[in-house]
């Protein structure tokens, strides 16, 4: 005898009076999923949540959908073959995240594929992960990675990815410059991204060895022009670390004292800076640092070693240098005698008297010169009548020094010194002693 198929059993049962229609037992995962009947999702009726017993209609089949928030739906057609005691299990495996990108002109990509709209359902297959990114020129991109694995957190049902920060790609010259954003290094090869928050500002700083750093602020707020997506900052001013020996040497740039021992000197583009390095007992160093096209290249570090000043051993420090000293003449001396003594002592040391006037009591010698290879000392004596009763004179021993001069007439290059050549060591003391 031939065995009837399930479909034939259903037909025969329906022809026989009192035969009930077959039922398909449906169970779904997750248990929160809905089982709906219909040919489309728009035209459907709920049969159950988690499970349902579905009677077969006269046409022997029924279309159903299994729907759950956060999952891709499953479509199935139930037939007489499913009408058994064992339930039909339908599992939703693919996760779905409704991703919306803002602003609306942003570009939304899913695993590198550009989407036609800025709001899409992103499917994440079981055991896989999907990368989503929202980009727009001049904005900091936003990205997410959704994972559908048991050990990973479940993806959200929906997520809005909004570009809320501006991004400025700062390129710098020279190419090896470092780029900082609000003090944080963001690039060390001539480029870096500076992030500007909404209603805020960010400061970019570009640094490179041997260059003066520059800063620029970018803001994104009402009333201020939006920052450009790309901006170039060019380092032009040079920065030279001047290191002097001995370490107590004073460093001057363009006549202004900067520091002792070492100083960072900025040389503006197209300009020059005049350096003076000096220290007691050492010959000073004069030089120029130029940041110009045809000038020798500047170095990041300039080491300057001062040579010893050999005039130091031929002079002594004295509070008598370049100061007026009053000498009171003894009461036993007449004005003529006093003047004669002054003239004798002064002319014993100075060959030339530029001015001498006994009546007014004024005398000024010419310069006595002492020269070496790198320095010149010049000394003169000035005498003035300070008072006639009692008789007093003021004397001044002028001591000046200049370095590396071509002409003795370059008066502006001579500077007063608190040192006196040894040959004049007792000159004022002798005047004081003999005029008593």
C-alpha positions in Angstrom: 0.0 0.0 0.0 1.4 3.5 -1.0 2.1 5.9 1.8 0.4 9.3 1.5 2.5 12.5 1.6 1.8 15.2 4.2 0.2 17.4 1.6 -2.2 14.6 0.5 -3.0 14.0 4.2 -4.0 17.6 4.5 -6.2 17.4 1.4 -7.9 14.3 2.4 -8.5 15.6 5.9 -10.1 18.8 4.5 -12.4 16.7 2.3 -13.5 14.6 5.2 -16.1 16.1 7.5 -14.9 17.2 10.9 -11.1 17.2 10.0 -9.2 20.2 11.7 -6.6 22.1 9.6 -2.9 21.4 10.3 -1.0 23.7 12.6 2.7 24.7 12.4 4.4 25.3 15.7 6.8 28.3 15.3 9.4 29.3 17.9 11.8 32.2 17.4 15.0 33.7 18.8 15.3 36.1 20.4 12.2 35.5 22.5 11.2 39.1 22.1 10.8 38.8 18.4 7.4 39.1 16.8 5.9 36.6 14.4 3.7 38.4 11.8 1.7 37.2 8.9 1.7 39.0 5.6 3.3 39.3 2.2 5.0 42.6 3.1 6.0 44.2 6.3 3.6 47.0 5.7 0.7 44.5 5.3 1.1 42.2 8.3 -0.7 40.9 11.4 0.9 39.7 14.6 0.6 36.0 15.2 2.7 35.9 18.4 5.7 37.0 20.3 8.5 34.4 20.9 6.3 31.6 19.6 3.0 31.0 17.7 0.8 28.1 16.5 0.0 28.9 12.9 -2.9 27.1 11.2 -2.4 26.5 7.5 -5.0 28.1 5.3 -6.8 26.3 2.4 -4.1 27.3 0.0 -1.7 25.1 2.0 1.0 27.8 2.7 1.4 31.1 4.6 4.0 33.8 4.5 5.4 35.1 7.8 8.0 37.5 9.0 10.1 37.4 12.2 10.8 40.9 13.4 12.8 42.2 16.4 14.3 45.5 17.2 18.0 45.6 16.4 17.9 42.5 14.1 17.5 42.0 10.4 14.1 40.4 9.8 13.6 36.8 8.5 11.0 35.9 5.9 9.6 32.4 5.7 6.8 30.6 4.0 5.1 27.9 6.1 3.9 24.8 4.3 2.2 21.5 5.1 5.7 20.0 5.5 6.2 22.2 8.6 3.1 20.8 10.2 4.8 18.3 12.5 5.0 17.9 16.3 8.4 19.5 16.3 8.4 23.3 16.3 10.0 25.3 13.5 12.9 27.3 15.0 13.7 30.6 13.3 16.7 32.5 14.7 17.6 36.1 13.9 21.4 36.3 13.6 22.2 39.5 11.8 22.2 42.6 14.0 21.0 45.9 12.6 21.9 49.5 13.7 20.1 52.5 12.4 22.9 55.0 11.8 22.1 58.6 11.1 24.9 61.0 10.1 24.9 64.8 10.7 25.2 67.3 9.1 23.1 66.0 6.2 25.8 66.8 3.7 28.3 64.5 5.4 29.5 61.3 3.8 28.6 58.0 5.4 30.6 54.9 4.6 30.1 51.3 5.8 33.3 49.2 5.5 34.6 51.8 3.0 31.5 51.8 0.8 29.9 55.2 0.5 26.1 55.1 1.3 23.6 56.9 -0.9 21.9 58.3 2.2 22.9 59.7 5.5 20.5 57.4 7.4 20.9 53.7 6.8 20.3 50.4 8.5 23.7 48.8 9.0 23.7 45.0 9.1 26.2 43.2 11.2 26.4 39.5 10.4 26.8 37.0 13.2 30.5 36.6 14.1 31.5 39.7 12.2 32.2 43.4 12.8 31.4 46.4 10.6 33.2 49.8 10.5 31.1 52.9 10.0 32.6 56.4 9.4 31.2 59.9 8.9 33.3 62.4 7.2 33.1 65.9 5.7 35.9 68.3 4.6 37.0 70.6 7.4 35.5 68.4 10.2 36.9 65.8 12.5 35.6 62.4 11.4 33.5 60.2 13.6 33.6 56.4 13.4 32.2 53.4 15.1 32.9 49.7 14.9 29.9 47.4 15.6 30.6 43.8 16.6 28.1 40.8 16.5 29.9 38.3 18.7 28.9 36.7 22.0 31.9 38.1 23.9 31.3 41.7 22.7 28.7 44.2 23.8 25.6 44.2 21.7 25.4 46.9 19.1 22.9 49.7 19.8 19.5 49.8 18.1 20.2 53.2 16.6 23.0 55.8 16.8 23.3 59.3 15.6 26.9 60.2 14.5 27.3 64.0 14.4 30.4 65.9 13.3 30.8 68.3 16.2 34.4 69.4 15.8 36.3 71.2 13.1 39.6 69.8 11.9 42.4 71.9 10.4 45.2 70.1 8.7 48.2 72.3 9.6 51.1 71.8 7.2 54.4 73.3 8.2 57.7 74.4 6.6 60.4 73.3 7.0 59.0 69.8 6.3 60.4 68.3 9.5 58.7 70.7 11.8 56.6 69.5 14.8 52.9 70.6 15.1 51.2 71.0 18.4 47.6 71.6 19.3 46.9 73.2 22.6 50.3 72.0 23.7 49.9 68.4 22.6 52.1 67.0 19.8 49.8 66.1 16.9 52.5 65.7 14.1 56.3 65.6 13.9 56.9 65.4 10.2 55.6 68.8 9.0 51.8 68.1 9.3 49.3 67.6 12.1 45.5 67.9 12.7 44.3 70.6 15.0 40.8 70.0 16.4 38.5 73.0 17.0 35.5 72.3 19.3 32.1 73.9 18.6 31.9 77.4 20.2 35.6 77.2 21.1 39.1 77.7 19.9 42.4 75.8 19.5 45.9 77.1 19.3 48.4 75.5 16.8 52.1 75.9 17.4 54.8 74.9 15.0 58.4 74.3 16.1 61.6 73.2 14.4 65.2 73.2 15.6 66.9 76.5 14.6 63.7 78.4 14.0 61.6 80.7 16.2 58.2 78.9 16.8 55.0 80.4 15.6 51.4 80.1 16.9 48.0 80.6 15.3 44.6 80.3 16.8 41.6 78.8 15.1 38.0 79.4 16.3 34.6 77.9 15.4 31.9 80.1 16.7 29.3 82.7 15.7 30.6 85.9 14.2 33.9 84.3 13.2 34.8 82.9 9.8 35.0 79.1 9.9 38.5 77.7 9.9 39.9 76.5 6.6 40.3 72.7 6.2 44.0 73.1 5.3 46.4 75.8 6.5 50.1 76.2 6.0 52.4 77.8 8.6 55.9 78.7 7.5 58.8 79.2 9.9 60.9 82.1 8.7 62.5 83.7 11.8 65.6 81.8 12.9 66.4 80.9 16.5 70.0 80.7 17.5 71.2 79.4 21.0 74.2 81.5 21.8 76.5 79.8 24.3 79.4 81.9 25.7 82.6 80.9 27.4 83.3 81.9 30.2 79.8 81.2 31.5 79.6 84.5 33.3 80.0 86.4 30.0 77.2 88.8 29.3 75.3 88.5 26.0 73.9 91.6 24.3 71.8 91.7 21.1 71.3 95.0 19.3 72.5 96.8 22.4 70.1 95.1 24.9 71.4 92.7 27.5 69.8 89.3 27.2 71.5 87.0 29.7 74.7 85.6 31.0 76.3 82.4 29.6 73.6 81.5 27.1 70.6 83.1 25.4 68.2 82.3 22.6 68.5 84.9 20.0 65.7 85.4 17.4 66.8 86.7 14.0 63.8 87.9 12.0 63.5 87.0 8.3 65.5 89.4 6.2 67.2 91.0 9.2 70.4 90.9 11.1 71.2 91.0 14.8 74.4 92.4 16.3 75.9 90.4 19.1 78.2 91.6 21.8 79.7 89.1 24.2 81.9 90.5 27.0 83.3 89.5 30.4 85.8 91.0 32.8 89.4 90.0 31.9 88.4 88.8 28.4 88.4 90.4 25.0 84.9 91.1 23.8 83.4 89.4 20.8 81.4 91.4 18.2 79.6 89.6 15.4 76.4 89.7 13.3 73.8 87.0 12.8 71.9 87.5 9.5 68.8 85.7 8.3 69.2 86.8 4.7 69.3 85.0 1.4 72.9 85.8 0.6 74.2 85.6 4.2 76.1 82.5 5.5 73.6 79.9 6.9 72.8 80.2 10.6 73.4 77.4 12.9 71.0 76.1 15.6 73.8 76.7 18.2 76.5 79.3 18.2 79.4 78.7 20.6 81.5 81.8 21.4 84.8 81.5 23.3 86.3 84.7 24.5 90.1 85.2 24.5 91.9 86.5 27.5 92.5 90.2 27.7 96.2 90.6 28.4 95.7 94.3 29.4 94.3 92.9 32.7 97.8 92.3 33.9 99.0 95.8 33.0 96.2 97.5 35.0 94.6 97.5 38.4 91.1 98.2 39.6 90.8 101.6 41.3 88.0 103.8 42.6 90.2 106.8 41.4 89.4 106.0 37.7 87.0 108.5 36.0 86.0 110.3 39.3 86.6 113.8 40.6 88.8 113.8 43.7 89.1 117.0 45.8 92.5 117.9 47.1 92.9 120.6 49.7 96.1 122.6 49.5 98.0 123.1 52.7 97.8 126.5 54.2 101.5 127.0 53.9 101.3 126.7 50.1 100.7 129.8 48.0 98.5 129.4 44.8 101.6 129.8 42.7 103.4 127.1 44.6 100.4 124.8 44.4 100.0 125.3 40.6 103.7 124.7 40.1 103.6 121.4 42.0 100.6 120.3 40.0 102.2 121.1 36.7 105.4 119.3 37.7 103.7 116.1 38.7 101.3 116.1 35.7 104.0 116.8 33.1 106.1 114.1 34.6 103.5 111.6 33.4 102.0 113.4 30.4 104.0 114.9 27.5 101.2 117.1 26.1 99.1 119.7 27.8 96.1 120.5 25.7 94.9 123.3 28.0 96.6 125.0 30.9 95.4 128.2 32.5 96.9 129.3 35.8 94.5 132.2 36.3 91.3 129.9 36.1 93.1 126.9 37.6 92.2 124.6 34.7 94.5 122.0 33.1 93.8 119.2 30.7 96.4 116.9 29.2 96.4 115.1 25.9 95.8 111.4 25.7 98.6 109.0 26.6 98.2 105.9 24.5 99.1 102.3 25.4 98.4 99.8 22.5 98.5 96.1 22.0 97.3 93.9 19.2 93.6 93.8 20.1 93.2 96.7 22.6 94.0 100.4 23.3 94.1 102.2 26.6 94.1 106.0 26.7 94.6 108.1 29.8 94.5 111.8 30.5 94.4 114.1 33.6 92.0 117.0 34.2 92.6 119.6 37.0 90.0 122.2 38.0 90.1 124.9 40.7 87.4 123.9 43.2 87.7 126.7 45.7 90.1 129.6 46.4 89.5 129.9 50.2 90.6 127.4 51.3 92.4 126.5 48.2 91.1 123.3 46.7 91.5 121.5 43.3 89.6 118.6 41.8 91.6 116.1 39.8 90.2 113.5 37.5 92.2 110.6 36.0 90.3 109.6 32.9 90.9 105.9 31.9 89.3 104.5 28.7 89.7 101.4 26.6 88.7 100.3 23.1 89.0 97.0 21.2 89.8 96.3 17.6 89.8 99.8 16.4 91.5 101.1 13.2 91.8 104.8 14.2 92.7 106.4 17.6 90.3 109.1 16.6 87.3 106.7 16.9 86.2 108.3 20.2 82.8 106.6 20.2 84.5 103.2 20.5 86.3 104.0 23.8 84.6 103.2 27.0 85.4 104.3 30.6 87.1 101.7 32.7 87.3 101.2 36.4 90.9 100.2 35.9 94.1 102.3 35.6 97.4 101.4 34.0 100.0 100.5 36.6 102.2 103.5 35.6 99.5 105.9 37.0 98.9 103.9 40.2 100.3 106.6 42.5 99.6 109.8 40.6 96.7 111.1 42.6 98.2 110.0 45.9 101.4 111.9 45.0 99.3 115.1 44.3 97.6 114.7 47.6 100.9 114.2 49.5 102.8 117.1 47.9 100.0 119.7 48.1 99.7 119.4 51.8 
